[in-house]
């Protein structure tokens, strides 16, 4: 690719500072990271509810329904994980190696994360044994423990990965451009998993779908004709009753086969994605350079926490991120359940996620222009208010007619705009708050600051998984029989939670004060102070 084009794309200078090769390597690492993040974030809940049948009617864990237990696990584990992020941020700020403070974690954690990801989809438990209660507790406990360990391992790599962007350059425009491309790579990596995996699982399990129709019953009756005749003649049972008995038996067998096929499919998918992702971690480590790190004595965790609360601009971003945790719940587990059980086509989940992509790509391309023209702050506020309006329209339109589905499809394309802007601008704004903290206190604290970004991401994943599985329970979905008691409930939960979250996350940002001009002034003052010290 033309080097002049790459320098223009990233806003870099030939032979000076960060170079395009580093920006690409940084983006490639994010691409691989999102293979792992997405299969866990989008499918570990479905693995538990559908492949291991914790979402089947009658399955209990500790006295509560299996679906509710999974929802609580997803929420609790992710919040626990998010609270670990400041600790990891402090560890990063204390790290001193020949490779820097952030890069080495890409090298050290690639294999541990890969191993734990595969173990999360451990295929050793039988769906039938979970359903009948003989393995329910041990299966839930085992996967819960593995999932929590995975979340800790992932944090150890995720926090320094995003902190690395501030170590590559202190130029907010260049950093913003690098993050724009990195987030696009991350989006593509996540998109590959969300688009193709449901298509694969849907195709492999299609033969186990049973429609309770006369035609299906006739097929089973023909297949089991000799056994039915034997039951009628030897046991004196009515033929229709005998057919119904075999229909029930076959149906139950198909349900278990469906679940076990899902189980192995998710496991194999995890192995393949991990094998592809690990080399990308090492590529990112090998081809980047840290330039802006502190050589002073590393701060204590307590000191870092005090720094956090001195960084009021960062706290506003964190509050906004927490309030916005449900803004994209449709793209997590809930969207998959909607496609699978309401639209009755699991592969349509890929369509749902693809519809968001065009708007996201347009937003990604426009972010540098929007930031320059309107500032990051007002761009962020505007797109989320816009997203709230779009979801409100979708709610009142509904989904139960072809023309309504077309309107909602257009709505999803438009929702890609706030999703794309948020994915990029938030990272860039946190990078600016690192400069703000150094300007205010003399300390950068990249690790502890970018720990807040991963905290926001994990809160979003926690809320997304929790609301998704909770909506499954509220809608009365039975993961074994595919029966849905209240289809509208799933739609209402997903859309209303998104509306509230879109509007709420914009509120704190009205109080955010860092502009592009102010950031440049802060960096200039920081450099002047350093020059005086020399």
C-alpha positions in Angstrom: 0.0 0.0 0.0 1.2 3.5 -0.8 3.2 4.9 2.1 2.1 8.5 1.4 -1.5 7.3 1.7 -0.8 5.5 4.9 0.9 8.6 6.4 -2.1 10.7 5.5 -4.5 8.1 6.8 -2.9 8.0 10.2 -1.7 11.6 10.4 1.9 10.4 10.8 5.2 12.0 9.6 7.7 9.9 7.6 10.8 9.0 9.8 9.5 10.9 12.8 7.5 9.4 15.7 4.9 6.7 15.3 4.8 5.1 11.8 2.0 3.4 9.8 3.5 0.0 10.3 3.0 0.3 14.0 -0.5 1.6 13.6 -1.4 -1.4 11.4 0.2 -3.8 13.9 -1.7 -2.2 16.7 -4.9 -2.7 14.7 -4.2 -6.3 13.8 -3.8 -7.1 17.5 -7.2 -5.6 18.1 -8.6 -7.7 15.2 -7.5 -10.9 16.9 -8.5 -9.7 20.3 -12.0 -9.3 19.1 -12.2 -12.8 17.8 -11.8 -13.9 21.4 -13.8 -11.1 23.0 -16.8 -11.7 20.7 -17.2 -15.4 21.0 -17.2 -15.0 24.7 -19.3 -11.8 24.8 -22.0 -13.0 22.4 -22.0 -16.8 22.7 -21.0 -18.0 26.2 -24.5 -17.2 27.4 -26.1 -19.0 24.4 -23.7 -21.9 25.0 -25.1 -22.2 28.6 -28.8 -21.6 27.9 -29.1 -23.5 24.6 -26.2 -25.9 24.2 -26.3 -27.0 27.9 -30.0 -26.4 28.3 -29.9 -24.1 31.3 -32.5 -22.1 29.5 -34.9 -25.1 29.2 -38.1 -25.0 31.1 -37.8 -26.7 34.5 -34.0 -26.5 34.9 -33.1 -25.0 38.3 -29.8 -23.8 39.7 -29.8 -23.1 43.4 -33.6 -22.8 43.5 -33.9 -20.3 40.6 -34.5 -21.0 36.9 -31.4 -21.8 34.9 -31.9 -18.8 32.6 -32.0 -16.4 35.6 -28.9 -18.1 37.1 -27.0 -17.6 33.8 -28.1 -13.9 33.7 -26.9 -13.4 37.3 -23.6 -15.1 36.5 -23.0 -12.9 33.5 -23.8 -9.7 35.4 -21.9 -10.6 38.6 -18.8 -12.0 36.8 -18.5 -9.0 34.5 -19.0 -6.5 37.3 -16.3 -8.3 39.3 -14.1 -8.3 36.2 -14.7 -4.6 35.6 -13.8 -3.7 39.2 -10.5 -5.5 38.6 -9.6 -3.1 35.8 -8.4 -0.2 38.0 -6.1 -2.8 39.8 -4.7 -3.9 36.4 -4.3 -0.3 35.4 -2.2 0.3 38.4 -0.2 -2.8 37.7 0.5 -1.5 34.1 1.6 1.8 35.5 4.1 0.0 37.7 5.4 -2.3 34.9 8.9 -1.6 33.8 10.4 -3.8 31.1 12.8 -3.5 28.2 9.7 -3.5 25.9 7.8 -0.8 27.9 4.8 -1.0 30.2 2.0 -2.0 27.9 3.4 -4.0 25.0 4.7 -7.0 27.0 1.2 -8.0 28.0 0.4 -8.7 24.4 3.2 -11.3 24.5 2.7 -12.7 27.9 -1.1 -13.2 27.9 -1.7 -14.5 24.3 -1.6 -18.2 25.3 -3.3 -17.9 28.7 -6.3 -16.1 27.2 -6.5 -18.6 24.3 -6.5 -21.6 26.7 -9.1 -20.1 29.0 -11.3 -19.2 26.0 -11.3 -22.8 24.8 -12.0 -24.0 28.3 -15.1 -21.8 28.6 -16.7 -24.0 25.9 -15.7 -27.2 27.5 -17.8 -29.9 25.9 -17.6 -32.5 28.6 -21.1 -32.0 30.1 -24.2 -33.6 28.6 -27.2 -31.4 27.8 -29.4 -34.3 28.8 -27.7 -34.6 32.2 -27.9 -30.9 32.8 -31.6 -31.1 31.9 -32.4 -34.0 34.1 -30.5 -32.6 37.1 -27.6 -35.1 37.4 -24.9 -32.6 36.2 -26.7 -29.3 36.6 -24.8 -28.0 39.6 -21.3 -29.2 38.7 -21.7 -28.0 35.1 -22.8 -24.5 36.2 -20.1 -24.2 38.9 -17.3 -25.4 36.6 -18.2 -23.0 33.7 -18.7 -20.2 36.2 -15.3 -20.6 37.7 -13.6 -20.9 34.2 -15.4 -17.9 33.0 -14.3 -15.8 35.9 -10.7 -16.9 35.5 -11.0 -16.1 31.8 -12.3 -12.6 32.6 -9.2 -11.9 34.8 -6.8 -13.2 32.1 -8.5 -11.0 29.5 -8.3 -8.0 31.7 -4.5 -8.4 32.1 -4.2 -8.0 28.3 -7.1 -5.7 27.5 -6.2 -2.8 29.8 -2.6 -2.4 28.5 -3.7 -2.9 24.9 -5.8 0.2 24.9 -3.3 2.1 27.1 -0.7 1.4 24.5 -2.3 4.0 22.2 -1.2 6.8 24.5 2.3 5.4 24.5 2.6 5.4 20.7 2.0 9.2 20.4 0.8 12.2 22.3 -0.7 13.9 19.2 -4.4 13.8 19.7 -5.1 13.8 15.9 -2.7 11.0 15.1 -3.9 9.0 18.1 -7.5 9.6 17.1 -6.7 8.4 13.6 -4.9 5.3 14.8 -7.8 4.5 17.1 -10.3 5.0 14.3 -8.5 2.4 12.2 -8.0 0.1 15.2 -11.7 0.2 16.1 -12.6 -0.6 12.4 -10.3 -3.6 12.6 -12.0 -4.6 15.9 -15.4 -4.2 14.4 -14.5 -6.4 11.4 -13.1 -9.0 13.7 -16.2 -9.0 15.8 -18.4 -9.0 12.7 -16.8 -12.1 11.3 -17.7 -14.0 14.4 -21.2 -12.6 14.8 -22.1 -13.0 11.1 -20.7 -16.5 10.3 -21.1 -18.4 13.6 -24.9 -18.2 13.7 -25.1 -19.3 10.1 -22.9 -22.3 10.9 -24.8 -23.3 14.0 -28.1 -22.8 12.3 -27.1 -25.0 9.4 -25.8 -27.8 11.6 -28.8 -27.9 13.8 -31.5 -27.4 11.2 -32.0 -31.2 10.8 -32.9 -31.4 14.5 -35.7 -28.8 14.3 -39.1 -30.3 14.9 -42.3 -28.6 13.7 -45.4 -29.9 15.4 -47.3 -30.5 12.2 -49.2 -33.4 10.6 -46.5 -33.8 8.0 -43.7 -34.2 10.6 -45.8 -36.7 12.6 -46.5 -38.7 9.4 -42.8 -38.9 8.7 -42.1 -40.2 12.2 -45.0 -42.6 12.0 -43.6 -44.0 8.7 -40.1 -44.3 10.1 -41.3 -46.1 13.2 -44.1 -48.1 11.5 -42.8 -51.5 12.7 -42.4 -50.4 16.3 -45.8 -48.8 16.3 -47.4 -51.9 14.9 -45.7 -54.0 17.5 -46.9 -51.8 20.3 -50.4 -51.9 19.0 -50.5 -55.7 18.6 -48.5 -56.7 21.8 -49.7 -54.0 24.2 -53.2 -53.3 22.9 -52.5 -49.6 22.6 -54.5 -47.4 20.2 -52.5 -46.6 17.1 -52.9 -42.9 17.5 -51.6 -43.1 21.0 -48.7 -45.2 19.9 -47.8 -42.7 17.2 -48.0 -39.9 19.8 -45.7 -41.8 22.1 -43.1 -42.2 19.4 -43.5 -38.7 18.2 -42.7 -37.5 21.8 -39.7 -39.8 22.1 -38.3 -38.7 18.7 -38.9 -35.1 19.5 -37.0 -35.4 22.8 -34.1 -37.1 21.1 -34.0 -34.4 18.5 -34.0 -31.7 21.2 -31.0 -33.3 23.0 -29.2 -33.9 19.7 -29.7 -30.2 18.8 -28.2 -29.1 22.1 -25.2 -31.4 21.9 -24.5 -30.4 18.3 -24.5 -26.7 19.4 -22.1 -27.6 22.2 -19.5 -29.1 20.0 -19.9 -26.5 17.3 -19.1 -23.7 19.8 -16.1 -25.6 21.2 -14.6 -26.1 17.7 -15.3 -22.5 16.8 -13.5 -21.4 19.9 -10.4 -23.5 19.0 -10.3 -22.1 15.5 -10.7 -18.5 16.6 -8.1 -18.8 19.3 -5.6 -20.4 16.8 -6.2 -17.4 14.5 -6.0 -14.8 17.2 -2.8 -15.7 19.1 -0.4 -14.9 16.2 -2.0 -11.5 15.9 -1.2 -10.7 19.6 2.4 -11.4 18.9 2.4 -9.4 15.7 1.1 -6.4 17.6 3.8 -6.8 20.3 6.6 -7.2 17.9 5.8 -4.2 15.6 5.0 -1.4 18.0 7.2 1.0 20.0 6.4 2.8 23.3 7.6 6.5 23.2 5.6 8.3 25.9 5.9 6.6 29.3 7.0 7.8 32.6 10.4 6.9 34.0 9.5 8.0 37.5 8.9 5.6 40.4 5.7 3.6 39.8 2.7 4.8 41.9 0.9 2.7 44.4 -2.6 1.4 43.7 -4.0 3.8 46.4 -2.2 6.7 44.7 -3.6 5.7 41.3 -7.2 5.7 42.7 -6.6 9.2 44.0 -5.4 10.2 40.5 -8.7 8.8 39.0 -10.8 11.1 41.1 -8.6 14.0 40.3 -9.4 13.3 36.6 -12.9 14.7 36.6 -13.1 14.6 32.8 -12.4 10.9 32.9 -15.1 10.3 35.5 -17.7 12.0 33.3 -16.8 9.6 30.5 -17.0 6.6 32.9 -20.4 7.7 34.2 -21.6 8.2 30.6 -20.3 4.7 29.7 -22.1 3.1 32.6 -25.4 4.8 31.8 -24.9 3.7 28.2 -24.4 0.0 29.1 -27.6 -1.1 27.4 -27.5 1.1 24.3 -26.4 -1.8 22.1 -28.1 -4.7 23.9 -29.7 -5.7 20.5 -26.2 -6.6 19.3 -25.5 -9.0 22.1 -27.2 -12.2 23.3 -30.7 -10.6 23.2 -30.4 -10.0 19.4 -29.4 -13.6 18.9 -32.4 -14.9 20.9 -34.7 -12.6 18.9 -33.4 -14.0 15.6 -33.5 -17.5 16.8 -36.8 -17.7 18.6 -38.9 -14.9 17.3 -37.8 -14.7 13.7 -37.1 -18.4 13.8 -33.8 -18.1 11.9 -30.6 -18.0 13.8 -28.6 -16.8 10.8 -30.6 -13.6 10.8 -28.6 -12.5 13.8 -25.7 -12.0 11.4 -28.0 -9.8 9.3 -28.9 -7.7 12.4 -25.2 -7.1 13.1 -24.4 -6.5 9.4 -27.1 -3.9 9.2 -25.3 -1.9 11.8 -22.0 -2.0 9.9 -22.7 0.6 7.1 -23.6 3.3 9.5 -20.7 2.3 11.7 -18.2 2.5 8.8 -19.6 5.9 7.7 -19.3 7.2 11.3 -15.7 5.9 11.5 -14.7 7.7 8.4 -16.5 10.9 9.5 -15.1 10.9 13.1 -12.0 12.9 12.4 -14.0 15.5 10.5 -16.7 15.6 13.1 -14.2 16.0 15.9 -12.5 18.9 14.1 -15.8 20.5 13.1 -17.9 20.0 16.2 -15.4 18.6 18.8 -15.5 15.1 20.2 -17.9 16.2 23.0 -20.7 17.5 20.8 -20.2 14.7 18.3 -20.7 12.2 21.0 -23.8 13.9 22.5 -25.4 14.4 19.1 -25.1 10.9 17.8 -26.5 9.4 21.0 -29.5 11.6 21.1 -30.0 10.7 17.5 -29.8 7.0 18.4 -32.4 7.4 21.1 -34.8 9.0 18.6 -34.2 6.1 16.1 -34.9 3.4 18.7 -38.0 5.2 19.9 -39.3 5.2 16.3 -38.5 1.4 16.1 -40.4 0.7 19.3 -43.6 2.4 18.2 -43.4 0.8 14.7 -42.9 -2.7 16.0 -41.8 -5.8 14.1 -44.9 -7.9 13.2 -45.3 -7.0 9.5 -42.9 -7.0 6.6 -43.0 -3.2 6.2 -42.3 -2.8 9.9 -39.2 -5.1 9.6 -38.0 -2.9 6.7 -38.4 0.2 8.9 -36.5 -1.5 11.7 -33.7 -2.6 9.3 -33.3 1.0 8.3 -33.2 1.9 12.0 -30.4 -0.6 12.6 -28.4 1.0 9.8 -28.8 4.4 11.4 -27.9 3.0 14.8 -24.6 2.1 13.4 -23.7 5.8 13.5 -23.8 6.2 17.3 -22.2 2.8 17.7 -19.3 3.6 15.3 -18.8 7.1 16.8 -18.8 5.8 20.3 -16.4 3.0 19.5 -13.8 5.5 18.4 -14.4 8.8 20.1 -14.5 7.3 23.6 -11.0 6.0 23.3 -9.7 9.2 21.8 -11.4 11.2 24.7 -9.8 9.0 27.3 -6.4 9.6 25.6 -7.1 13.3 26.0 -7.9 12.8 29.7 -4.4 11.2 30.1 -2.9 14.4 28.8 -5.3 16.4 31.1 -4.2 14.4 34.1 -0.5 15.0 33.3 -1.2 18.7 32.7 -3.0 18.9 36.1 -0.8 16.6 38.3 2.4 15.9 36.4 1.5 12.2 36.2 0.1 10.4 33.1 -1.4 7.2 34.5 -2.1 5.6 31.1 -2.9 2.2 32.7 -5.3 3.4 35.3 -7.0 5.8 32.8 -7.5 3.2 30.1 -8.6 0.7 32.7 -11.8 2.9 32.8 -12.4 2.2 29.1 -12.2 -1.5 29.6 -14.4 -1.1 32.6 -17.0 0.7 30.4 -16.8 -2.1 27.8 -17.3 -4.8 30.4 -20.2 -3.0 32.0 -21.7 -2.9 28.5 -21.1 -6.6 28.0 -22.4 -7.4 31.4 -25.6 -5.4 30.9 -26.0 -6.8 27.4 -25.7 -10.4 28.5 -27.9 -9.9 31.6 -30.7 -8.1 29.8 -30.5 -10.6 26.9 -30.9 -13.7 29.1 -33.4 -11.9 31.4 -35.5 -11.0 28.3 -35.4 -14.7 27.4 -36.9 -15.6 30.8 -39.5 -12.8 30.7 -40.6 -13.8 27.2 -41.0 -17.4 28.4 -38.6 -19.0 25.9 -37.9 -22.7 26.4 -34.5 -23.4 24.9 -35.2 -27.1 24.6 -38.6 -27.0 22.8 -38.2 -23.6 21.1 -41.6 -22.5 22.5 -42.1 -18.8 23.2 -44.9 -17.7 25.6 -44.7 -13.9 25.0 -42.8 -12.8 21.9 -43.5 -9.1 22.4 -41.9 -9.1 25.8 -38.5 -9.9 24.3 -38.8 -7.0 21.8 -40.0 -4.6 24.5 -37.2 -5.3 26.9 -34.5 -5.0 24.2 -35.7 -1.8 22.6 -36.9 0.1 25.8 -33.6 -0.6 27.6 -31.7 0.7 24.5 -33.8 3.9 24.4 -33.2 4.8 28.0 -29.5 4.0 27.7 -29.0 6.1 24.6 -30.5 9.2 26.1 -29.0 8.7 29.6 -25.4 8.4 28.4 -25.5 11.8 26.7 -26.3 13.7 29.9 -22.9 13.6 31.7 -21.1 14.7 28.6 -22.7 18.1 28.7 -20.3 18.8 31.6 -17.2 17.6 29.8 -14.8 20.5 29.0 -11.8 19.2 27.0 -11.8 20.5 23.4 -9.3 19.9 20.7 -7.8 23.4 21.2 -7.5 22.9 25.0 -5.8 19.5 24.5 -3.2 21.0 22.2 -2.6 23.8 24.8 -2.1 21.2 27.5 0.4 19.2 25.5 2.3 22.3 24.7 2.5 23.3 28.4 3.6 19.8 29.4 6.4 19.8 26.8 7.5 23.3 28.0 7.7 22.0 31.6 9.8 19.1 30.5 12.1 21.4 28.5 12.6 23.5 31.6 13.5 20.5 33.8 16.1 19.4 31.3 
